[in-house]
Structures are given as C-alpha cells and as structure tokens.
Amino acid sequence: MIGPGSESPRVSDDLRRILAAAGGRAMPVSEILRHTEGRGLPTIAIILSLPFLSPVAIPGLSIPFGVAIAICGLRIAFRHQPWLPGVILRRSIPFPILDKMLRFGIAIQSRLEKHLRVRWTVFSDSHAARMSSGLAISFAAVLLSLPIPPPFPLTNTIPGFAIILLSLGIMDRDGIVIFCGYLLTAIAAVYFGLIAALGGAGAVKIWSLLGW
C-alpha cells in the first residue's frame, strides 16, 4: 500500500515498458508480468483487464483472463502474495492485440493518473475496505468472463473499467476512484441481470428500439 507522501507506481510507465520489450512479437503473460517489476496484484489486474476495454469482445481471452483477475481480487482481499496458475502465465497474446491494448491502455491510464490522489480513505485504508475492494474486483472479473453472445454490447467493457478503477484506487488510496469502481460493478451486475431476465429475444428487441 502506498503511504502518505510517497509517489505511487505509474501503470502507464509499465505499459510503455512492455510495449517496447515486445518488439513486434507475441508475448506470454509471464513475461508481461515480469515487466511490472513486482508492483503487485492491482497492477496485474489492470494489465489483464486491458484487452476488454474495446466494445467488441476478444475471442478466447475472457474466460482465462477473467479467472486470473478473479484470483488477483481474492488475493488482494485476503492480503496474499501475487500468484497465477501456470496455464495462464504461459498464455501468449499476439502482438497486434497486445499493441492495440497497450496503446489504448497508455492513453487511458495517462489521463486517469493525472487525477489520482489520496482522499476518502475510508474506502481504501482499513482491512475491511481492502477486502471489499478485492471481492468487488473478483465479482467484476466473474461477470467479465461470462460467455455472453452477441449482440449485447459492453459486456466486457463495463466490468473491465470497474476492475481498473478499483485497482487504481487501491494503489493510490483514492477512495473516490474506488467508489466509482463499486458503482460500475453494480451497473454491470444490473446489466447482466437484465440480459438474463429478458433473454435473447427481449434484449434484441430493446436494443433495436434504442437504435443500437
């Protein structure tokens, strides 16, 4: 946890370092995480969430990365050391996807980092707050990993942004950002609940009426 007056790690710098190290090649998750220099589970959760910020789902990544992020959230909640299964660490990301996700992540992170500061620490500093944030990350990751078929938009994007906000808030002791992550997680839960309640036909009808 970052103490008062100390400078927190910048995730955008990690992303730039990973992009430079890739050099146009596919990169396994284990190597990506090495370039975070041991900065902890919130940074890992952020990096694994980046492929899902596009409104279009990326086939084959949502379940393994969702499981990995859920593990990160649980280990954050219970203050365990970073760990991921070997099957996930060995998974490689093709460079075109890696390049797109890192460049987008750098742009998003650079904007967010300008506004991060210590505030509303009731949401960040206590053991209960840390546990709540970690469990919220795990819950959002479970939603992210659910195999929701087209044409439903943003089923990866909303929980992906929730995970990023929660993780950044934890790293920088920014309770407002953590609170926003809770709100996005709740919105994602309601959205997924509506999809389940309405069923495919009903949801398609709603999207057509809204002009999506």
Summary of the structure (lengths in Angstrom):
residues: 212
radius of gyration: 16.9
end to end distance: 41.9
largest distance: 53.7
contacts: 710
relative contact order: 0.16
helix: 67%
strand: 3%
